[in-house]
């Protein structure tokens, strides 16, 4: 081990196991580490599975197993490994829970990720920070649970007034054709300072005013949208129409 000759380490550990006729956990850990350093992930996974058989309540083994599966692009297995740790209540840390949530999101399982995140926010296992609440809103949005997405976006916005968050809320309301809510949230977004999507905001605001029969403010919004390159052409079309 000192010489970092991991192939020889594995040979010696195998000989020790053969002589002793049993596998000590410490020996298996050394063997696992050697396979890992040799980037022989297939055999490293085998060693971890043996260690888990000996000590199934050791959450570090489950997390390492999941990490190895992700390295080998076996994401489904990675999720199963961390899910087992979660279901077995092995006391995952916030970082570990967020890793699980991230993998679920990556694998297009946002609703399950949202449920796990919401439960752990309620249990104070995950901090109710603006960033985390916004992520929970994103997960529900990806899962098409739009009312729940709005609920968590609003909680996020209360902690830290965010132009982007209010615009997210406005876009959901626009899809639901709730134009008064669209107007309220875009104006909140713009009052904070807006962002690089200001042109799109003014377009959406103009349309919302038009739908609520407020043509005066609709025109004002489209004139504002005309000032931005990306929204200029569409704004001119609306103004010509009006």
N, C-alpha and C positions, 0 to 999 in steps of 0.2 A: 504493500500500500504506500509506504514511504517513497519508494522508487517510482510509483505510479505505473507499475507494470501490471495492469488490470487483468490481462489474460492469465498471467501466472497466479494472481490472487484467486481467480475462479478455479484454476486447477487445484490449488492448495486447499481451498474451502471444500471442494468436491471430495478430496482425499480425506479431510477431517470428518466429513459426514459419513463417508464409507467406513472409516475405522470406528467411529462412535456409534454408528447405526441409528443416528437420529439427527434431526436438523434443529439446532438451537436458533432462536430468533435473532440473536446478535450475528450469527454466521450468515443467516439469510439476508440480513440488512447489508452486510458487507458485500455479499454476492450481488444483491440488487444494485448497490451503488456502483459496483464495478461494471455491470452491464450498462448502467445508465451512462457512465463516463465513456464507455466504448460506443455509445449511441446505438447499442443493440436493444432497442426499445421493446421488441417482441419478447425477449427473454427477461427483460426488466419487469414487464407486465406480469409474466409468469411468477416471478419472485414475489411481487407485491400481492398477488392473489394468495400465495401460500402464507404470507405474513398476515393477511386479512383473516384467513382460516384460523390462525393461531390467536389473533386478537381482533375480533370483528368490531369492537367498540373504539378502536383507535382511528379517530377521524383523519389524522395525518396520512394514514395509508390510503384512505378513500380519495382524499384530495390529490395525492401524488398519482394515484391510478388514473383519476380523471384527467390530470394534466398530461400524462403520457398518452392517453387515448387522443387528446386534442392535438398533440404533437404529430401523431400518426394519422391525423385527419379522420379519425373515427369518432365524429362528434356525437353521434347517437349514444355510443358507449360512454362517452365522457359525461353526457347528461344523465345517463342511468346511474353512473357512479356517484355523482354529486347528489342526485335525487335520493338515492338510498341513504346517504349521510344526512340529508335533510329530514326524510321521513323517520329515520331512526332517532331523531332528536339528539344528534351527537354534538350539539352546541356549536354550530358553524358561526364564525365571526362575521361581522358586517362585510368585511372584504370578501370572504368566501361566499357569502350569500349573494353579493353583487356580481361575483364571477358566475355563479349559477344562473342568475337572472340574465346576465349578458349572453351566455351561451344559449339560453332558451330563446332570447330575442334574435340572435344570429341565425338560429335554426328555424325561424318563422313559427315560434310557439309563443306569441306575445301574451295571450290571455292567461296561460298558466304562469308565465313570468310575472304578470301583473298581480295575480292572486297571491303568489308567494311573497312578492314585495309588499303588497298592502297588509298582509297578515303580520309581517315582520316589522313594518312601520308601526302598526297598532301595538305590537308587543315591545316597542322601543329597541328592537334588535338592529334596526336600521334607522339612522337619524332622520328626522323630519326636516331636512334641509331643503332649500329652494331647488337645488339641483336634483335631489332624489325625488321630490314631489313632481317636478317637471318630467323626469324620466318615467314615473308611474303614469302620468298623463299620456306620454308618448306611447307607452305599452297598450293602454286601453284604446288609444286612437288607432294603433296598428291592428288591434283586435276588433275594430269597428264598434266598440262600446262607447259611443260618442258622448253620452250624458255623463258617464263615469270619467271620461277624459276631461270634460269641461270642469267637473267637480274638483279634480286634482290640480288642473291648471290654475284654477281660481285660488286654491290653497297656496300654491307656489307663488302666485302673483302677490298675495297678501304679505308674504315674507320679504319679497324683494321685487319692487315694481319693475317689471320687465316688458319692454316694448314687444319683443318677440313672442312672449307668452300671451299677451293680449291679442296679438295678431293671429296666433294659433286658435284661440277661442273664437275670434271673429270668423275665421275660415270655416269652422265647424258650423257656426250659426248660419253662415251664408248657404252652406249645403242643405241646411234644414229650412231655409227660406224664412228665418226669423230676423227680419231686416232691422227692426228696432234694436235688437241685441247686437247686430253687426255694427250699426252706427255707434252704439255706446262703446264697444270694445276697440274699434279702430280709433275713435277719438281719444280713448285712454292711451292707446299705443302711441299715437302722434303727440299727445301732450307730454309724454315722457321724453320724447326726442326722436321716436321712430327709428328706422334702420335703413339699410341699403335697399329694402323693398318698399320704400315710401311711394314710388310710382304705382305699384300694384295696390297698395293700401288705398290711395286716392281713387283709383279705378273702382275698387270694390265699394268704397264709401259712396262714390257717385251713383253707382248702380243701386245701392241700398236706399239712398235718398229718392232716386227715381221711382223705385218700387213702393215707397211710402208717399208718393205723389208730391214730394218736395223738390220741384224742378229748379228752384232758385239755388238751393244748396247743392243740388246735383251738378249744376253748371259750374259752380265754384270749385267743386271737387275735381271735375274733369279738366278745368283750366290748370289746377295744381298738378294733375297727373301729366299734363302736356309738357311740363317742365322737365320731365325725366325721359331719357332716351328710350328705355324699354317700353314705356307706357304711352309714348307720344302718339303713335299712329292710332291706337285704339281710342285714346282720349279724343282725338280729332274726329274720329268716326262717330263717337257719341255726341259730340258738340254739334256736328252737322245734322245728325238725326234730331236732336232737340230743337 
